[in-house]
């Protein structure tokens, strides 16, 4: 039995609510929890760098590095650099990446969250 996708519906289309209402809710939560925009950019930049590597190499070779993002969030959370809500978002997404398509879904969701975060004034101090 195939595992149900976190990012995609049964037709293989990314779940719209992940890119709209869920992303907006997360962005507002991160703003309200005072997520430092530099930390958000750092994690997003790391994810985009891995995306470039996935396009250049085999996904299976990069998959362990994608999974390692969780250790980076653990460190940042443990040193009070990110709120728990952001750690849970990243951890949940990373745990649900099994194949390249899942990773692509994560990148889209993360991009939506970043856009909403700045749109909601999260980059202002």
C-alpha positions in Angstrom: 0.0 0.0 0.0 1.4 3.3 -1.1 1.8 6.0 1.6 -0.5 9.0 1.1 1.3 12.1 0.0 1.6 15.0 2.4 2.1 17.5 -0.4 0.0 16.1 -3.3 -3.6 15.0 -3.7 -4.7 11.6 -5.2 -4.4 13.1 -8.7 -0.8 14.1 -8.1 -1.6 17.9 -7.9 0.0 19.9 -5.1 -2.6 20.6 -2.4 -3.8 24.1 -3.0 -4.4 24.9 0.7 -0.7 24.2 1.4 0.2 27.1 -0.9 -2.6 29.4 0.3 -4.4 29.3 3.6 -1.8 27.0 5.3 1.1 29.0 4.1 -0.5 32.3 5.2 -1.4 30.9 8.6 2.2 29.7 9.1 3.7 33.0 8.0 1.5 34.9 10.4 2.4 32.5 13.2 6.1 32.9 12.4 5.8 36.7 12.4 3.9 36.7 15.7 6.5 34.4 17.2 9.2 36.9 16.1 11.0 34.6 13.7 14.1 36.5 12.7 13.9 37.1 8.9 17.6 36.2 8.6 16.9 32.8 10.0 14.0 32.3 7.6 16.2 33.4 4.7 19.0 31.1 5.8 16.8 28.0 5.9 15.1 28.9 2.6 18.5 29.6 0.9 19.7 26.1 2.2 16.6 24.5 0.7 17.0 26.3 -2.6 20.7 25.3 -2.8 19.7 21.6 -2.3 17.1 22.1 -5.0 19.8 23.1 -7.4 21.9 20.1 -6.4 18.9 17.8 -7.0 18.5 19.2 -10.5 22.2 18.5 -11.2 22.6 15.2 -9.5 20.4 12.2 -8.5 17.8 12.9 -5.9 18.8 9.8 -3.9 22.4 11.2 -3.5 21.0 14.4 -2.1 18.2 12.9 0.0 20.4 12.4 3.1 21.4 16.1 3.0 17.7 17.1 2.8 17.0 15.0 5.8 19.9 16.6 7.6 17.9 19.9 7.6 16.2 18.6 10.7 19.4 18.6 12.6 20.0 22.2 11.6 16.5 23.2 12.9 17.2 21.3 16.1 20.4 23.2 16.6 18.8 26.6 15.9 15.9 25.8 18.1 18.2 24.6 20.9 20.1 27.9 20.7 16.9 30.0 20.7 17.4 31.2 17.2 14.1 29.9 15.8 10.7 29.4 17.5 9.2 26.0 18.0 6.5 26.6 15.4 9.1 27.1 12.7 11.0 24.0 13.8 7.8 21.9 13.7 7.0 23.2 10.2 10.4 22.3 8.8 10.5 18.9 10.6 7.0 17.9 9.4 7.9 18.8 5.8 11.2 17.0 5.9 9.7 13.9 7.5 7.3 13.7 4.5 9.9 13.9 1.8 10.4 10.4 0.3 10.9 11.2 -3.3 11.9 14.1 -5.5 8.3 15.1 -6.1 7.9 15.5 -2.4 10.9 17.7 -2.2 9.6 19.8 -5.0 6.3 20.2 -3.1 8.3 21.3 0.0 10.1 23.9 -2.0 6.8 25.4 -3.3 5.3 25.4 0.2 8.4 27.0 1.7 8.4 29.6 -1.1 4.7 30.4 -0.3 5.4 30.8 3.4 8.4 33.1 2.7 6.3 35.3 0.4 3.4 35.5 2.9 5.9 36.2 5.8 7.3 39.3 4.0 3.8 40.2 2.7 2.5 40.2 6.3 5.4 42.5 7.4 7.6 39.8 8.9 10.7 41.4 7.5 10.2 44.7 9.3 11.8 45.4 12.6 
